[in-house]
Amino acid sequence: MHWSTTHVAFILQVVPELAITPIYILKSDETDTEWEPSWMAAFSPLADLQSQGPLESLGLWRGRGICIIVRNDFETWSPRTQAGTLLHEVAHGIEHLNQPDALCPKVNLSPVARELLSGCESEILRDAGIDRNILIRGQHGSEFVRLGFHLYWRARKQVILCPNDLQFLHSIYSLSPERYEDAEAALAYELARSVNLNLLRLRTPPAEFLRLFT
């Protein structure tokens, strides 16, 4: 049994709507994806393809899905740090799955699109004039924050967490921690019903929530 099995099971307890989506969790030394030493974990929409070889060798490959890469010392982290980190990346994964043609073939993507989806700084992005700080902010926008709230709300029944464990609000992201209470109030109606909603089919967010991002 791969070390990630219990962590995948935790994710499915929180987000059962992902039951038909392959979920992969690998340590950075188990895959050939590009890795920055400062990262704790990473999701990119192409990580599953980039890790297909290692996943096949481990007997884990089940097709395209959500692939999360974590630092090699992941298993030494506290349970709440593990859970919060994984759910942060799951929020990115769900946000991507909600996009049209989310799992399109890699050959259909331009070089710039490939680098954007890989989520790492590169010469290609710099030559295209894409600022990394703006990119990071855009990757943590209103949909990501909304999903972060839902995952936090649901996961509290499984493990002791605080919102900061999921890092879905941050001073360099699209919504700062100072706006947490405003965002929570704006989403209160749907959060109260979160377990009965499908995070892959959420309706348009409340206008008062979206106004926090303007």
Secondary structure as GFF3:
##gff-version 3
##sequence-region A 1 214
A	DSSP	alpha_helix	5	14	.	.	.	ID=ss1
A	DSSP	three_ten_helix	16	18	.	.	.	ID=ss2
A	DSSP	beta_strand	23	27	.	.	.	ID=ss3
A	DSSP	three_ten_helix	28	30	.	.	.	ID=ss4
A	DSSP	beta_strand	41	43	.	.	.	ID=ss5
A	DSSP	alpha_helix	47	50	.	.	.	ID=ss6
A	DSSP	alpha_helix	52	57	.	.	.	ID=ss7
A	DSSP	beta_strand	66	70	.	.	.	ID=ss8
A	DSSP	three_ten_helix	74	76	.	.	.	ID=ss9
A	DSSP	alpha_helix	79	97	.	.	.	ID=ss10
A	DSSP	three_ten_helix	106	108	.	.	.	ID=ss11
A	DSSP	alpha_helix	111	118	.	.	.	ID=ss12
A	DSSP	alpha_helix	123	127	.	.	.	ID=ss13
A	DSSP	alpha_helix	132	138	.	.	.	ID=ss14
A	DSSP	alpha_helix	142	155	.	.	.	ID=ss15
A	DSSP	alpha_helix	163	166	.	.	.	ID=ss16
A	DSSP	three_ten_helix	177	179	.	.	.	ID=ss17
A	DSSP	alpha_helix	180	186	.	.	.	ID=ss18
A	DSSP	alpha_helix	188	191	.	.	.	ID=ss19
A	DSSP	three_ten_helix	194	196	.	.	.	ID=ss20
A	DSSP	alpha_helix	207	210	.	.	.	ID=ss21
A	DSSP	three_ten_helix	211	213	.	.	.	ID=ss22
###
